[in-house]
Amino acid sequence: MTATQTFRVDGAVYSLALKSPCVAVSNANLTLSGEQTVNSIAVVEEDRVLVKDQTDTTENGIYVVETGAWGRAKDFDGNRDIVDGTLVTVAKTTGMNFFYQVDGTDPIVIGTSAIAFLLASDPNVSYPIIQPEIDASLTTDDIDDSYKPGVILRYGTNTTPGTTDMLAAWQASVNQAEQGGAKVDLAQQNILVTGALKITTGNLVMDMRGATITSSGSFTGGDADDSAIINIRGLVSQVQNVSIFGGKIVGPVSSGEAWGIHVSWAKNIWINGVRVEDAENAGIRVDGYGETWGNLDHINSRDEGFTSYVTVKDCYVKNTTAGSGIELIADPTHCHIYDNDIDTCVVNGLRIALAAFSHIHDNNIQDTGNNTKSLYVAGRGNDVHDNEISGKNSSGGGVVTGIYLAGSVVDSLIEDNIIRDVSGSAIDGATSDDGTHTVSRTTIRGNKCFDWGTTAEWGIIIRGADSDGNTIELNELHSSVSTIRGINVQADTGRAPKRNVVRFNTIDVPSTLITVSGRSNRNYGNIDYTSMRVTDNPGLDEFYDTDVPTAGTFELAQMVRDSSPSASNPWGWVCTQAGTQGTLSSVTGDITNGTPDLVVNDSSNLEVRDRITIAGVSGILTIIAISGTAVTLSGNADATVSTAAVAYSNAVFKASSNVAA
């Protein structure tokens, strides 16, 4: 009779990682019926048998012996009972235990998927040293040959899992793998380390499923380039082709920077299903530095960075005490960060700082630390979509922005993200933490923002010189806080943004719906959710400002509404003479009588549709094209002039009637 206890309701036995022992294991195809002898062991009713050699491999698994037909064991009969890597022990009558490991493709469907079992440990079998171990400078004195090559316990002859430092054993397993040896297998152990594991060449797979790696005491990672529990970084060439999956990392803590996993100068890296908790800085950090720490020679190129094609998937990062959950910094390129859960990280939940051509999607970010940003984005050509962001740090206080568009966001897409219950703006492209603030040629589309801010914050905001050519469309903004505002595009300091389009957004806020000002910006087709009316004047842009605008080009009859109306003051201003606001300094030009072709010394502050005057030439002229310093006008000059002063022709506005008291 078997001594194994199972839960007969749902068949759960301990966990997916390790099954209760079997009394026998097959060595040939079995007839799955009746009491019989299996591999020299007589099995009787209710004994558990590991069946691994069936002709039809979908029949393999753990069975319970019956006097009639055998049935699958309750802990091995459902699709959620096993995964690739699940261990099964077989207790022999000699008292020696054998470990078998499930070898299949997840998800495993019982009765349909082919299932094999690999012998993980057999006390009667020895595994001699292999050439990659010799190439990694290991000797027979360094290994326990009862374990297969690659298994961390093979190299831990002087260590005890969970008690003593196993960094050397782990490093030995990695070293032999980098020499072309076996897969690194942490054998579901609790592993203590006091320093960084270094992967410097690559071409390896590391199976951490069921294992927990903990930094012991204060981490001694050393310089910034190896301050991680797992450090994947080239020393003499780029690391390539590393796959790490499963497992849990706790820590590290250090007097300097310390990360759970660090990737630098690397390509084709896959990090899947890893849990990282309590790292002092980033849980998972990917940076684009090169051979020398801080080498950014590739920045501004459109080629691959020093680090490229890194995938971080299905990871869970929690409680970074002084850093971000996951970060891409210093121009890594072509990376893929998706399906991750990030919880309670102090600096940023997810930080994309000067990454390029990367996909960031379907991540869940919650409870980011105070006075920070949940999803920080900077870089070019990035696709940020379908992320869900919620909540500020549970400790309260401070301002948390949903998506922060930092310095230099270019040619990117911010689409279909859900943002709720953050204490700052939902999508903020205004405040500059990183010097000159620029969001350009970026589309912000289809995002849903709920209940952001506490006092007068905008739902979506774009400001700053050179924040040009953006499209803000099809977004939904809903907030019931009395002072919260909708969408804002205008000057911060210096020149106002240009050529931005704000259209087809649905806005449900108690305060100002939209403020769009600046040269050649467009605002149309937006819907006030409360009144269900279109907010703009069809055919003409409608602007909001606190006074007659000082920048931008305005057409006859165009309206500027007071963004903060009050009793006995005008509700707005109407343009009675088209023109371009502002002062054009130190611009001169040459033009020939009877032609529309003006050549200027500086066209950087000129735009199509601008109204200008030229000293010595009659009338107001409109710019219809610009190519370098060559400017084409709407009409011909009536005089020939050289180095003549070029100036804006300002619009004229008339105040409307006053708001009733």
N, C-alpha and C positions, 0 to 999 in steps of 0.2 A: 504493500500500500504506500502511496506517496505521502510525504509529510508536507507538501506544498499547500498553502492556503490561498484561495482566490476569492474575489468578490463575485458571487454568482449572479448578481443583478446586472452588472455592467462589465464584468470580466477584468477590471483594472487590477494590475499587479505591479505595484511600486511605481513604474514610470516607463516612458518610451525608451529610456537609456539602457535599462538592464532588466531582463526578465528573470523570474524565479527559476531555480535550477531544474534541469531535466535529469532523469536517471540513466538515460541512454541516448546515443546518437547513431543514426543509420550509417552504414558504409556501402549500401547497395539499394536498388529500388525495392520498396516494401509493398506487400499486400496490406492495406490499411484496414485490418480486421482481425479480431481475436487476440488472446494472449499468445505470445510467441517469444522467441529469442532474437534480440536485436544486437548485432555487433558483440556477441558473446555475453550479453546481459539478458537474463530472463525478466521480461516485463509483464506485469499483471494489471488487472482492472484498476483504473484511476492513476496509474503511473503516467508521468509526462515524458514524451519522447520527442527529441529533435529529429525531424525527418528532413534530410538535406539532399538526397540522391535520387529523387523520383525522375523517371524518364520525362514526364511532363512536369517541368520545373514550377508551373503555377500551383502544383500540389504541395510544394515544400512548405514547412512551417513547424510549429509545435502542435502535437496531437495528444489527446488523452486516451489511454488504452481502454477499450471496452471489450466485453466478451463477443459482441457483434461488431458492427462497423465502427471504426474510430471516428471521433469528432475533433475538430480543431479546438485547441484550448481557448478559453474565454478571453485570455489576454493576447490572442493571436488570431482572432477571427473577424476583426473589424478594420476598416481602412484607416482608422485613427490609432491603431494599436502599435504600429511599427513605422520606422523610417529607415532609410539607408544609414547603416552604422549602428543600429540597435544591437546590443550584446545579449547573448544567450549563454548561460553556464551549464556545463554538464558535469555532475558530481560522480566520479568513478568509485567503484567499491574500494579501490586502494586509498581513497581519501584525497587523491590529486584532482584538481579542478581544471577543466578545459574551457576556454572561451572561444565562442564562435561569433562572428560579426555578420549581420545582414548586409548583403551586397545586392542592391536593387536601385531602380530609378524612381525618385520621388515625383509625384505621390504614388505610393504603392497601393494597388487595388487587390485585395485578397481574392484569390481564385481567378484573377485575370493577369496580373503582372508576374513576370518571371522573377523568382526569388532564389538567390544563391547564398551560401554561407561560407565565409572565409575563416580559417582557423587563425585566431588572434594570439592564442597562447596555449601551449601544450607542454607540461613539465617533462614529458618523455621525448620531446623533440628539441634539438638544438639547431640554431641558425648561425652558421659560420660567418665570420667577417667577410664583407663584400668589398669589391674594388673601390667603389665610391667612398666607403668609410676609410679605407687605407689612404685614398687621395685626400681625404679631409684630415689626415694626420692622426687617425685613431688606430689603436692597437687592440689586440685581444684582451689586454688588461683593462681596457676602457669600456667593455661591453658585457652585458648579461645576455648570453646567447640563447636563453630560453624565450626571449622576445624577438619578434621579427624586426628586421631593419626598418628604421623610421619611427618605431614606437618609442616614446620618450623614456619609458622605464628600462629600455635596453641600455641607455647611456647613464642612468642614474644609479650606478652601483654604490655610490657613497652617500646617497640622499634618501630621504623618506618623504613621499608625497604629503603635502599639507603641513610639514613640520620644518624641513630644512630647505635652503636655497637650491632650486633646481635650474637656475639659469644656465649653468654649464652643460647640463644634460640636454636642455632644450636647444641650446646653441649647437651642440654636437649633432643633434638630429637634423637641424637646418643645414649645417655644413655638408653633411653627406648627401642631402637632397640636392644642394646646389652643385654637387659634383656628378649629378645624374643618377642619384640613388633613389630610395623609396620615398613615398609620401610621408610627410611629417604627421604623426598621429599622437595626440596628447592623451589618448586612452582614458578619457573621462576622469582625469585626475584633478585634485586640488593642488595647484602649483604656486609656490611662493618664489618671488624673484626680487633681487635687490638692485638690478641694473637693466640695461636695455638689451633686448634681443636684436641682433643686427642681421638683416637680409640685404646683402650687398651685390648679389649677382642675379638671383631670380631663378626662373624655370622650376618652380616648385608648387606643390599643393600642401596646405596645412589644414588638417581636420581637427578643429577644436571643440566639436560637439560634445556636450556633457562635461566639459572641463571648465574650471574657474581659475583664472590667473590673478594673483593679488600681489601688489608691490609691498614688500616687507619693510616697515619703518620708513625713514626718509629716503626717497629715491635718489640714486646716485648716477643720474644719466650723463652728467658731464656737460659738454658744450651743447649749444642749441640744436646741432644736427643729430644728436642721438638721445634726446631727452624724452623718450617714449618707451613704454613697455615693449611694443613691437615697432621697430624702426626699419622701414623699407627705404633705403637710400643708397644710390650708387656712390662708390668712392673713386673708382677709376673709369667707370663707364655707366651708362644708364641701366638701372635694374629693369628687367622685363619679365612678364609672364609669371605673376604670383597670384595664387588664389587662396584666400583664407575664408573659412566658413565656420559658423557656429561658435559657441563658447561665450564666456563671460569674463570681462576684464574689470578689476576693481582698482582704482587709483590711476596713476601714481600721484604722490605728494612730493614736492621738491621746494628748495629755497629759490629756485628759478622757474623757468617754464617747464612743464611736464605734461605730456599727452598720453592718451591711451594707445592710439596708433598714429604713426607719422609716416607719410609718403612724400618723397622728394627725389627729383631726378629719376623718374620711373615711368614706365609705359606698360599698358595692358595689365592693370592691377584690378583684382576683383575682391571686394570685401563684402561678405554676404552673411546676414543673420548673426552678427556679433553684438553682444550687449556690453556697453561700457558705462560704468558708474563711478562717481566720485573722483574723476580726474581733476587735477588742480587747474589745468588749462583746458584746451580743447579735448573733447572725447576722441574725435577723429580729425586729424589735420592733413590736408593735401596742399603742398605748396609747389611753386614752379621754379624754385631755386636750382641752380646748376651745380657744376663740379665744386665751386667754391661757395660756401654758405653766404647767401646774399647776392649771388650772381644773377642779375636780371637782364643779361645782354640781349635776350630775345624779345623783350617787351617792345611793343609797337610793330612787330612783324605780324604777318597774317599766317605764318606757318605753325607747325606744332611747337608747343612750348617744351622746356626741359622736362616737364611732367605732363603726360597726356594719356587719354583713354583710361581714366581711373573710374571704376564703378563702385559706389557705396549703396547697397540695397538691403532693405529689410533689417536694418540695424536699429537698436534701441539705445539712446544715449540720455543719461539722466544725471542731474546734479553736478555739473562742472562748477567748481567753487570759485574760479577766477578766469574763466574763459568761455568760449562758445561750444555748442554741442558738436556740430560738424562745420568745418571751414575749408573753403578753397581760397587760397591767397597767392599773390605774387605771380599771376598769369599762368596757372595751369590751363590746358586747353582740352577741348573735346571730352569733358568728363560727364558723368551721368550719376546724379544723386537722386534716388527715388525710393518711395515706399518706406521711409524711415520714420520712427517716432522719436521726438525730441522733447524732453520734459525738464523744466526747472533748471535751465542753464543761465548763468549769471550775466554774461556779456551779450551774446546773441544766441538765439536758438540755432539758426543756420546762417553762416557768414560767407557770402560770395564776394570776395574783394579782389577785383581786377582779374577774374577768370574770363575765359573767352570760349565762344562756340560750345557752350555746355548746356545740358538739359537738367533742370531742377524741377521735379514735379512729384505730386502725390505724397508729399511729406506732411506729417502732422506735428505742428509746433505749438506747445502750450506752456503757459506760466513762465515766460522769460523774465529774467531779473529786472530790477527797477532801473529807470533812467537809461534805457537801451532800446534795441530794435530786435523784434522777433526774427525777421528775415531781412538781412542786410544784402543789398545787391549793388555791385559795381563791376564794370567790364563791358565787353563788346560782344555782340552776336549771341547773347544768352537767351534761352527760352525758359521762362519761369511760369509754370502753369499748374493749376489744380492742386495747389497746396492749401492746407487748412490751418489757420492761425487763430488762437483763442487765448484770452486771459493774460493778466500780468502776474508777476510773482506773488505767491500767496502771502508773503510777508507784508505786502501793501506798500503804498507810497510810491513816489516817482512816476515818470512817464514812460510808457512802453509803446513804441510805434509798431504798426503791423508790418508793412513792407517799407523799408527805407531805401530810396534810390540815392545812392551815395555819389561821390565825385566820379564823373566820367562813366555814365551809363549810355551806351551808344548802340544803335541798331539792334535793340533787344525787344523781347515780347514779354509783357506782364499780363497774363490772361487766365480768366476763369478761376482765380483764387478766391477763397472764402475767408473773410477777416471779421472777427467778432470780439467784443468785450475787451478791446485794448484801450489804454488810458491816454494815448496820444492820437495822432492822425492815423487813418487806416493805411493810406499810401502817401508817403512823404518824400517829395523831391525838392525840398526847400532848404532845410538846415544843412549846413556844410561842416562836417567833421573832418573832411579830408582835403582842405584847401579849396581851389576853384571848383565850384559846383556846376556840373553840366549833365543834363539829361537831354539827349538829342536823337532824333530819328527813331524813337521808341514808341511802340504801341501799347497802350494800357486799355485792355478790352475785356468786357464780360465779367469783371470782378464783382463780387457781392460783399458789401461792407455793412455791418450791423453794429450799432451802439458803441461807436468809438468815442474817445475823448471825454473830457470833463468840463472844459471851459473854452468855448470859441474855436476849437480845433476844426480844421478842414478835413473832409473825407479824402479828397484827392487834391494834391497841391504840387504845382510845378513852378519854380522860380529860378532866377539866376541868369546872368549873361551867358549867351551861347546855348541856352536850353531851347533849342529850335527844332522845328519840323516834327514835333510829336503829335500823336493822335490819341485822344481820350474819348472812347466811344463804347456804347452799349453796356455801361456799368450801372449797377443798382446800389443806391446809398440810402440807408434807412436809419434814422436816429430820432429818439424822442427827447433828448436832452435840450433844454430851451435855448442854449447859446451855440449849439453845434451848427457848422456850416457845410456846404456842399463841395463845389469844385472851384479851385482858384488857380489861375494862370496870370502872373503879373511880375513886375520888377521886384527884386529884393533890394539889392544895391547895384548901382550901375545900370547898364542897358537892360531893357525889358526883353523877355523872350520874343521870338518871331516865328511866323509860319506854323503855329500850333493850331490844331483843329479839335474843338470840343463839340461832340454831336451825339444825339440819340441816347443820352443818358437819362435814367429815371432817378429823381432825387426827392427824398422824403425827409426833410429836415425843418425844424421850426424857424431857423434863422436864415441868413443869406444863402440862396440857392447856388448862384454862379457869379464869380467875378473873373472876367477875362479882359485884360487890357494889354496894350503893347502893339507893336507894329505888325500888321498883316496877319494877326491871329483871327480865327473864325470860331463862331459860337452859334450853333443852330440845331433845331430839331430836338432839343432837350425837353423833358417832361417834368412838370411839377406834379408829383404823385398826389398831393393833397387835392389840388383843383383839377387834375387830369387835363391840363392845358399845356400847349407848347409855349416855352418861355421866351422865344426870340421873335423878332420882327421879320416875317418871311421876306426873303430876298436881300435883306441887309443884316450885317452883324449887329448884335445888341451887346452893349458893354455895361459893366457895373463899376462905379468908382465913387470916391467920396467928394470929388470936385471935377471941374472941367479937366479932362485928361491932358497930360503933358507929353505923351508919347503916342505914336501910332498914326496911321492914315485913316481919315474919315471922309465919307461921302455925304453929299447933300441929303438931308432928312434923316441921317443916321442918329440914333438915340443913345445916350449914356444915362443910365438910371443911377440914382443915388443908392449906394450899397448899404447906407445906414440912414434911411429916411427918418425925419422927425417933423413934428407939427410946425407949421408956419415957415417951413423951408421948402425949396423947390423939390419936386419928386425926381427931377433929372434935368438934362440939357439936350437941346436939339441942334444938330449941325446945320447952319444956314449958309455956309460957304465951305466947299470941300478943301481939304488941305492936309498937310503932314505936320504934326506937332514936334516941338523941340528945336534945338539949335544945332546947325551943322557947322563944325569948326574946321577951319584951315583946308577946305576943299576948294580947289580951283579947276578950271577947265578951258579947253579950246574948242571952238565950233565955227563952222564956215556958213556964211549967209546962204540961205536957201536949202540947207540940209538939216536932218534930224540927228546927226551923229556928233555926240559930245564925247571928248576924251578928257578924263579927269585924272588928277594926281593920286586920288585915293577913293576907291568905291566901297570900302568895307562898311560904311554906314549908310549906304544907299540900298533901296529895295524897289522892286517892281511895284507900281502904283503910287510911289512917292510923288508929291507935287513939289516942284522946285522952281526957283528963279535964277537967272544968270545975269550978272551985272553987265549992262550994255545991250541986253537982248530984251525985247518987249514980251510981256505977258507971263502967265503961269503955264508951265509945261509938265506933262506927266511922263514918268519913266515907264517904258513898256518892255525893255529888255536890257540886261547887263551881261557883258562878257569881259572879264578882267577889268581893265580901266575904260573899256569902250561902252558907252551908254547910248541906247537908242531912245529918242523922245517921241512924244505923240504928235508933234508938229515941227515945222521947219523954223530955224532961226531967222530973224529979220536983220541980222548984222553979223559981221565976222569979229570975233574977240579972241584974245589969247590970255591965259592965266587969269581969267575972270573969276570973281568970287561966285561960288555956287551955294545957295541957301535953301532951306525948307521954306515953303509957303504955308504958313500956319492956317489951320482951319478956324472958322468963326463959329462960336456956339451961343445960343440964347437959352437962358434959364426958362424952365416950364413954370406952370402955375404952382403955387405952394400946396403942400399937403394940408388938408383941413385939420384944424386944432381939435 
